[in-house]
């Protein structure tokens, strides 16, 4: 059945709550672990039913934010979903207090109880209204960015469609494109400031009501981080600052020379070669067909997976008016199918996002039959699957880029390494925000610019006053929608680089390891998943320098001036 025919029905929340109450009453009264297990499975099956309808509404709303029906359905879930936290909290309480916990741990493993211990700290009936407000604000941000209608080149374009112009070989065009995009954010500055200010306030309020010292602790608990704290993250950021920022500064100097410029400005950063950035040699349908052949050749499992994605229309890839920006992969629980959302714009990002989200989707495909809480790992683990797939696809890039393949590989690898300082800048910015939540919108922008200068010292905003006073972060949706979900990309990138090294040594062995990792889903913690495939832990001092060295050597071996 194609995705378009998946049935959507708004859940009857009164009936749902009644069923949850019945399940939890029976669970609490169960006399043994054996008696509890089928009731626990029933609890998660009901969660899947609700999540399926919520996910369908969310996907269809993000595809067309102007669709009145799904706009209402998204608002319904924003309002109603937080109240279900009451039942999730009671479920966790019952299991954590159970006299039969030993039997349950034997059946499900310890990780479930580690997760429940964390999640039980993140909810109380007292924060239901706060959660509803948070949901509504996040939805408002998404609709605001999707509303962008930028007049440029005689066209009306959204934010995603502006990307090719920001990579133009004509310096005046890329500067004008960057200014047009920044003008949209500046024109809506007061609204972005108000949304974020309200988000900070409501999140701090929730942390206080739940007894946390700050929202930082609550955010880490909401993300299910069982292996590390803000202390380890700070030490990891220091590794990036010490071992990667100097390398990226060298790469930027090489770019300046390659582009023949006296000074590198912010609007030059998206262009990599005077001959133009590498771009796929065909449209969306052409790229999907190339990807189909690639995945059939890559591995038996990836071939079956991607054919299913095509046959059942489980991808929406075209950029169009009213569509939310960005890309994501999600999972439709009752159908046991992943879904890929993207915004193709004719740049190499199309191939990056297709392979990236296909990595997420392949993991979901491999994990679809696992116990529900173990289908998805925590976010830093999930990004390993996506970022590693980008590199495991390297042997097939000539099909997409033809004579620009070497140019693409250089751009991709240099870009991945150059991303690390930006990624940790986003994280340090958020820590500062929630450690000093009393900051004004003006002070937040100043803080962003301070952090940006630390990790991206080469970023010269020239005469763009809005970016110079710290407005760039408005473009980073994660800061608004999922606080502290960004360091995850950098941690996963460091691990994905290890798969890049492995694949260059033995592609088949690297793929077998990757497929095995995807099959584990979230059945192990972040460090547990790394250990299962003998991957280095990024938190271990020296790990970042160890992996950045071969990357720098590869990039130095390339005559980038000739590309």
JODA-V949418 format. One record per residue. N is the residue number from 0. RES is the residue in one letter. PHI is phi in whole degrees, -180 to 180 (* if undefined). OMEGA is omega as a letter, one per 30 degrees, with the letter a starting at -180 (* if undefined). D_LAST is the distance of its C-alpha to the last C-alpha in Angstrom with 1 decimal. Layout:
BEGIN
N&RES&PHI&OMEGA&D_LAST, N&RES&PHI&OMEGA&D_LAST
END
This chain:
BEGIN
0&X&*&l&45.6, 1&X&-69&a&42.6, 2&X&-53&a&41.8, 3&X&-61&a&43.2, 4&X&-98&l&46.6, 5&X&-61&a&46.7, 6&X&-74&l&50.0, 7&X&-114&l&50.1, 8&X&-138&l&53.4, 9&X&-64&a&54.0, 10&X&-63&l&55.7, 11&X&-82&a&59.3, 12&X&-67&l&59.0, 13&X&-65&l&62.7, 14&X&-67&l&62.8, 15&X&-60&a&59.7, 16&X&-65&l&61.3, 17&X&-64&l&64.5, 18&X&-65&l&62.8, 19&X&-59&a&61.0, 20&X&-60&l&64.3, 21&X&-63&a&65.9, 22&X&-60&a&63.2, 23&X&-70&l&63.3, 24&X&-65&l&67.1, 25&X&-67&l&67.2, 26&X&-64&a&64.5, 27&X&-67&a&66.5, 28&X&-89&a&69.7, 29&X&-61&a&68.2, 30&X&-97&a&70.1, 31&X&-161&l&67.5, 32&X&-62&l&63.8, 33&X&-61&l&64.3, 34&X&-75&a&65.8, 35&X&-76&a&63.0, 36&X&-58&l&60.0, 37&X&-65&l&60.6, 38&X&-73&l&61.2, 39&X&-62&l&58.0, 40&X&-64&l&56.2, 41&X&-65&l&58.1, 42&X&-60&a&56.9, 43&X&-71&l&53.2, 44&X&-65&l&53.8, 45&X&-67&l&55.1, 46&X&-58&l&52.1, 47&X&-62&a&49.9, 48&X&-61&a&51.9, 49&X&-69&a&51.5, 50&X&-63&l&47.8, 51&X&-59&a&47.1, 52&X&-68&l&48.6, 53&X&-62&a&47.0, 54&X&-67&l&43.6, 55&X&-61&l&44.1, 56&X&-64&a&45.2, 57&X&-66&l&42.2, 58&X&-60&a&39.7, 59&X&-68&l&41.4, 60&X&-70&a&41.8, 61&X&-70&l&38.1, 62&X&-69&l&37.2, 63&X&-146&a&39.5, 64&X&-70&l&40.9, 65&X&-91&l&43.0, 66&X&-71&a&45.0, 67&X&-63&a&48.4, 68&X&-65&a&49.6, 69&X&-75&l&46.8, 70&X&-64&l&46.7, 71&X&-67&a&50.4, 72&X&-68&l&49.7, 73&X&-62&l&46.9, 74&X&-63&l&49.5, 75&X&-61&a&52.1, 76&X&-70&l&50.0, 77&X&-58&a&49.0, 78&X&-83&a&52.8, 79&X&-91&a&54.2, 80&X&-59&a&51.8, 81&X&-57&a&52.7, 82&X&-65&l&56.3, 83&X&-72&l&55.4, 84&X&-59&l&54.5, 85&X&-59&a&58.3, 86&X&-76&l&58.4, 87&X&-65&l&55.3, 88&X&-67&l&56.9, 89&X&-66&l&60.2, 90&X&-59&l&58.5, 91&X&-62&a&56.9, 92&X&-61&a&60.2, 93&X&-63&a&62.1, 94&X&-69&a&59.7, 95&X&-72&a&59.4, 96&X&-100&a&63.3, 97&X&-67&l&64.1, 98&X&-72&a&66.6, 99&X&-105&a&64.7, 100&X&-62&a&61.3, 101&X&-59&l&61.4, 102&X&-67&l&61.5, 103&X&-68&l&58.8, 104&X&-64&l&56.5, 105&X&-64&a&57.2, 106&X&-81&a&56.2, 107&X&-100&a&53.2, 108&X&94&a&52.1, 109&X&-75&a&52.0, 110&X&-60&l&48.8, 111&X&-56&a&50.5, 112&X&-75&l&53.1, 113&X&-63&l&50.5, 114&X&-66&a&48.8, 115&X&-66&l&52.2, 116&X&-61&l&53.2, 117&X&-68&a&50.2, 118&X&-64&a&50.5, 119&X&-65&l&54.2, 120&X&-84&a&53.6, 121&X&-99&a&51.4, 122&X&-141&l&54.0, 123&X&-155&l&57.5, 124&X&-54&a&59.3, 125&X&-66&a&59.4, 126&X&-107&a&55.6, 127&X&-57&a&55.7, 128&X&-64&l&55.8, 129&X&-66&l&53.0, 130&X&-64&l&50.8, 131&X&-62&l&51.5, 132&X&-65&l&50.6, 133&X&-60&l&47.3, 134&X&-58&a&46.4, 135&X&-63&a&47.3, 136&X&-68&l&45.2, 137&X&-63&l&42.1, 138&X&-62&l&42.6, 139&X&-62&l&43.1, 140&X&-60&a&39.7, 141&X&-61&l&38.0, 142&X&-69&l&39.9, 143&X&-64&l&39.1, 144&X&-67&l&35.3, 145&X&-70&a&35.7, 146&X&-79&a&37.7, 147&X&-58&l&34.9, 148&X&-130&a&35.0, 149&X&-100&l&32.6, 150&X&-81&a&33.0, 151&X&-157&l&29.7, 152&X&57&l&28.3, 153&X&73&a&31.8, 154&X&-127&l&31.7, 155&X&-111&a&33.2, 156&X&-123&l&30.6, 157&X&-90&a&30.9, 158&X&-63&a&28.7, 159&X&-64&a&26.4, 160&X&-73&l&25.9, 161&X&-81&a&24.8, 162&X&-56&a&21.5, 163&X&-60&a&19.4, 164&X&-71&l&20.7, 165&X&-75&l&19.9, 166&X&-109&a&16.1, 167&X&-61&l&16.5, 168&X&-70&l&14.3, 169&X&-84&a&17.8, 170&X&-61&a&18.9, 171&X&-67&l&22.5, 172&X&-70&a&22.1, 173&X&-68&l&20.5, 174&X&-66&l&23.2, 175&X&-63&l&25.9, 176&X&-66&l&24.8, 177&X&-62&l&25.0, 178&X&-67&l&28.3, 179&X&-66&l&29.6, 180&X&-69&a&29.0, 181&X&-64&l&30.5, 182&X&-64&l&33.4, 183&X&-62&a&34.3, 184&X&-67&l&34.6, 185&X&-69&l&36.5, 186&X&-63&a&38.8, 187&X&-107&a&39.7, 188&X&-56&a&39.7, 189&X&-62&a&43.4, 190&X&-71&l&43.2, 191&X&-60&l&40.3, 192&X&-62&a&42.2, 193&X&-67&l&45.4, 194&X&-60&a&43.9, 195&X&-70&l&42.4, 196&X&-60&l&45.5, 197&X&-66&l&47.6, 198&X&-65&l&45.4, 199&X&-60&a&45.7, 200&X&-63&a&49.4, 201&X&-71&l&50.1, 202&X&-71&l&48.1, 203&X&-65&l&49.9, 204&X&-61&l&53.2, 205&X&-63&l&52.5, 206&X&-61&l&51.7, 207&X&-65&l&55.0, 208&X&-64&a&57.0, 209&X&-89&l&55.7, 210&X&88&l&56.5, 211&X&-84&l&53.1, 212&X&-69&l&52.6, 213&X&-155&l&49.5, 214&X&-68&l&47.2, 215&X&-55&a&44.6, 216&X&-64&l&46.9, 217&X&-64&a&47.6, 218&X&-61&l&43.9, 219&X&-62&l&43.2, 220&X&-67&l&46.2, 221&X&-63&l&45.2, 222&X&-85&l&41.8, 223&X&70&a&43.8, 224&X&-80&a&42.4, 225&X&-97&a&44.7, 226&X&-101&a&42.7, 227&X&-157&a&41.9, 228&X&-123&l&42.9, 229&X&-61&l&41.5, 230&X&-64&l&42.1, 231&X&-66&l&39.7, 232&X&-65&l&37.1, 233&X&-60&l&37.5, 234&X&-64&l&37.0, 235&X&-67&l&33.8, 236&X&-59&l&32.5, 237&X&-62&l&33.3, 238&X&-61&l&31.1, 239&X&-63&a&28.1, 240&X&-61&a&29.0, 241&X&-79&a&29.5, 242&X&-106&a&26.7, 243&X&-113&a&23.8, 244&X&-54&l&24.1, 245&X&-63&l&23.4, 246&X&-67&l&20.2, 247&X&-65&l&19.0, 248&X&-59&l&20.0, 249&X&-65&l&17.7, 250&X&-63&l&14.8, 251&X&-68&l&15.9, 252&X&-67&l&16.1, 253&X&-63&l&12.6, 254&X&-63&l&11.7, 255&X&-56&a&14.3, 256&X&-65&a&12.9, 257&X&-62&a&9.3, 258&X&-87&l&11.3, 259&X&68&a&13.7, 260&X&-107&l&16.7, 261&X&-75&l&20.0, 262&X&-138&l&20.7, 263&X&-92&l&19.0, 264&X&-105&a&21.3, 265&X&-59&a&22.0, 266&X&-80&l&20.7, 267&X&-92&a&17.2, 268&X&-67&a&16.8, 269&X&-82&l&16.0, 270&X&-98&a&12.9, 271&X&-112&a&9.7, 272&X&-143&l&7.3, 273&X&-61&l&9.1, 274&X&-78&l&8.0, 275&X&103&l&9.8, 276&X&-69&l&9.9, 277&X&-64&l&9.9, 278&X&-139&l&13.6, 279&X&-61&a&16.1, 280&X&-90&l&17.0, 281&X&-154&a&20.7, 282&X&-83&a&23.4, 283&X&-60&a&25.3, 284&X&-62&l&27.6, 285&X&-63&a&24.8, 286&X&-66&l&23.0, 287&X&-64&l&26.4, 288&X&-67&l&27.0, 289&X&-63&l&23.7, 290&X&-66&l&24.8, 291&X&-59&l&28.2, 292&X&-65&l&27.1, 293&X&-59&a&24.9, 294&X&-70&l&27.8, 295&X&-68&a&30.3, 296&X&-80&a&28.3, 297&X&-65&a&27.5, 298&X&-166&a&31.1, 299&X&-57&a&34.6, 300&X&-70&a&35.1, 301&X&-68&l&31.8, 302&X&-64&l&32.5, 303&X&-62&a&36.0, 304&X&-61&a&34.9, 305&X&-71&l&32.2, 306&X&-62&l&34.5, 307&X&-62&a&37.2, 308&X&-60&l&34.9, 309&X&-73&a&34.3, 310&X&-61&a&37.9, 311&X&-106&l&39.4, 312&X&54&a&37.1, 313&X&-96&l&36.3, 314&X&-140&l&33.1, 315&X&-125&a&32.9, 316&X&-113&a&29.2, 317&X&-79&l&29.4, 318&X&-81&a&29.4, 319&X&-156&a&32.6, 320&X&-57&l&35.2, 321&X&83&a&37.3, 322&X&-85&l&35.1, 323&X&-62&l&34.4, 324&X&-80&l&31.0, 325&X&82&l&28.9, 326&X&-148&l&29.1, 327&X&-159&l&31.6, 328&X&-124&l&33.3, 329&X&-134&a&37.1, 330&X&-134&l&39.8, 331&X&-97&a&42.9, 332&X&-59&a&45.4, 333&X&-68&l&48.2, 334&X&-90&a&45.9, 335&X&57&a&43.9, 336&X&-132&l&40.7, 337&X&-82&l&37.5, 338&X&-139&a&36.0, 339&X&-110&l&32.4, 340&X&-121&l&31.9, 341&X&-153&l&28.6, 342&X&-132&l&27.3, 343&X&-67&a&24.5, 344&X&-140&l&22.8, 345&X&87&l&20.0, 346&X&-103&l&17.2, 347&X&-63&l&15.6, 348&X&-59&l&18.6, 349&X&-59&a&20.7, 350&X&-70&l&19.4, 351&X&-59&a&19.7, 352&X&-72&l&23.2, 353&X&-65&l&24.3, 354&X&-70&l&23.5, 355&X&-62&a&24.8, 356&X&-69&l&28.1, 357&X&-65&l&28.5, 358&X&-64&l&28.6, 359&X&-60&a&31.4, 360&X&-65&l&33.1, 361&X&-65&l&33.0, 362&X&-61&l&34.7, 363&X&-63&l&37.3, 364&X&-63&a&37.8, 365&X&-71&a&38.4, 366&X&-103&a&40.7, 367&X&-61&a&42.6, 368&X&-99&l&45.9, 369&X&-73&l&46.0, 370&X&-50&a&48.7, 371&X&-46&a&47.7, 372&X&-66&a&46.9, 373&X&-103&l&44.7, 374&X&-67&a&42.5, 375&X&-110&l&40.0, 376&X&-82&l&39.1, 377&X&-66&a&38.7, 378&X&-65&a&35.6, 379&X&-67&l&33.7, 380&X&-75&a&34.3, 381&X&-60&a&33.5, 382&X&-72&l&30.0, 383&X&-62&a&29.3, 384&X&-63&a&29.7, 385&X&-72&a&27.2, 386&X&-72&l&24.5, 387&X&-67&l&24.9, 388&X&-61&l&24.6, 389&X&-57&a&21.1, 390&X&-81&l&20.1, 391&X&-67&l&22.5, 392&X&-85&a&20.8, 393&X&-52&a&17.5, 394&X&-62&a&18.6, 395&X&-109&a&19.1, 396&X&-68&l&15.9, 397&X&-64&l&14.9, 398&X&-67&a&18.1, 399&X&-91&a&16.9, 400&X&-111&l&13.2, 401&X&51&a&13.4, 402&X&-76&l&10.2, 403&X&-99&a&8.3, 404&X&-63&l&9.9, 405&X&-63&l&7.6, 406&X&-64&l&5.8, 407&X&-63&a&9.6, 408&X&-62&l&10.9, 409&X&-63&a&9.1, 410&X&-61&a&10.3, 411&X&-64&a&13.6, 412&X&-70&l&14.5, 413&X&-63&l&13.7, 414&X&-66&l&15.6, 415&X&-65&l&18.4, 416&X&-69&a&19.0, 417&X&-68&l&18.9, 418&X&-68&a&21.4, 419&X&-56&l&24.0, 420&X&-61&l&25.2, 421&X&-65&a&25.5, 422&X&-60&l&27.4, 423&X&-76&l&29.9, 424&X&-64&l&30.3, 425&X&-60&a&31.5, 426&X&-69&a&33.9, 427&X&-64&l&35.2, 428&X&-57&a&35.8, 429&X&-68&l&37.9, 430&X&-59&l&39.9, 431&X&-64&a&40.8, 432&X&-61&a&41.8, 433&X&-84&l&44.2, 434&X&-82&l&45.5, 435&X&-132&a&46.4, 436&X&-66&a&47.1, 437&X&-78&l&49.2, 438&X&-56&l&46.2, 439&X&-82&l&46.2, 440&X&-54&l&43.3, 441&X&-64&a&42.6, 442&X&-68&l&42.6, 443&X&-64&l&40.3, 444&X&-65&l&37.6, 445&X&-64&l&38.2, 446&X&-64&l&37.9, 447&X&-58&a&34.6, 448&X&-64&l&33.2, 449&X&-65&l&34.6, 450&X&-66&a&33.0, 451&X&-61&l&29.6, 452&X&-65&l&29.8, 453&X&-68&a&30.5, 454&X&-94&a&27.6, 455&X&-129&a&25.0, 456&X&-64&a&26.0, 457&X&-83&a&22.9, 458&X&-83&a&23.9, 459&X&-108&a&25.2, 460&X&-85&l&27.0, 461&X&48&a&27.9, 462&X&-102&l&30.7, 463&X&-87&a&30.6, 464&X&-65&a&34.0, 465&X&-65&l&34.2, 466&X&-69&a&31.1, 467&X&-65&l&32.2, 468&X&-91&l&35.5, 469&X&102&a&34.1, 470&X&-95&a&33.8, 471&X&-61&a&30.3, 472&X&-66&l&31.9, 473&X&-56&a&33.8, 474&X&-77&a&30.6, 475&X&-94&a&30.8, 476&X&-61&a&33.4, 477&X&-58&a&34.0, 478&X&-61&l&35.7, 479&X&-84&a&38.2, 480&X&-89&a&38.7, 481&X&-136&a&38.5, 482&X&-57&l&39.0, 483&X&76&l&37.3, 484&X&-85&l&35.2, 485&X&-161&l&31.8, 486&X&-57&l&31.9, 487&X&-56&l&32.0, 488&X&-62&a&28.4, 489&X&-72&l&27.4, 490&X&-59&l&29.9, 491&X&-66&l&28.7, 492&X&-63&l&25.0, 493&X&-62&l&26.2, 494&X&-72&a&27.9, 495&X&-61&l&25.1, 496&X&-59&l&22.9, 497&X&-66&l&25.7, 498&X&-69&l&25.3, 499&X&-61&l&21.5, 500&X&-64&a&22.8, 501&X&-60&a&25.6, 502&X&-68&l&23.6, 503&X&-73&l&21.4, 504&X&-85&a&24.8, 505&X&-160&a&26.7, 506&X&-61&a&25.6, 507&X&-64&l&29.1, 508&X&-66&l&30.8, 509&X&-63&l&28.5, 510&X&-66&l&29.2, 511&X&-61&l&33.0, 512&X&-64&a&33.0, 513&X&-64&l&31.2, 514&X&-61&l&33.6, 515&X&-64&l&36.5, 516&X&-60&l&35.4, 517&X&-61&a&35.2, 518&X&-68&l&38.7, 519&X&-79&l&40.1, 520&X&53&l&39.4, 521&X&-111&a&41.1, 522&X&-75&l&43.9, 523&X&-132&l&42.8, 524&X&-72&l&41.8, 525&X&-53&a&38.3, 526&X&-68&l&39.0, 527&X&-67&l&41.0, 528&X&-65&l&38.1, 529&X&-61&a&35.9, 530&X&-63&a&38.7, 531&X&-62&a&39.1, 532&X&-116&l&35.7, 533&X&55&l&35.8, 534&X&-100&a&33.0, 535&X&-72&l&32.9, 536&X&-83&a&34.5, 537&X&-60&a&32.2, 538&X&-74&a&35.4, 539&X&-72&a&36.1, 540&X&-57&a&35.2, 541&X&97&a&32.4, 542&X&-68&a&30.8, 543&X&-69&l&28.0, 544&X&-64&a&27.2, 545&X&-61&a&27.5, 546&X&-87&a&24.8, 547&X&-74&a&22.4, 548&X&-61&l&22.4, 549&X&-67&l&20.6, 550&X&-69&l&18.0, 551&X&-61&l&17.3, 552&X&-63&l&17.3, 553&X&-62&a&14.7, 554&X&-65&l&12.3, 555&X&-69&a&13.3, 556&X&-77&a&12.6, 557&X&-90&l&8.9, 558&X&-81&a&7.1, 559&X&-65&l&5.3, 560&X&-66&a&5.7, 561&X&-90&a&3.8, 562&X&-80&*&0.0
END
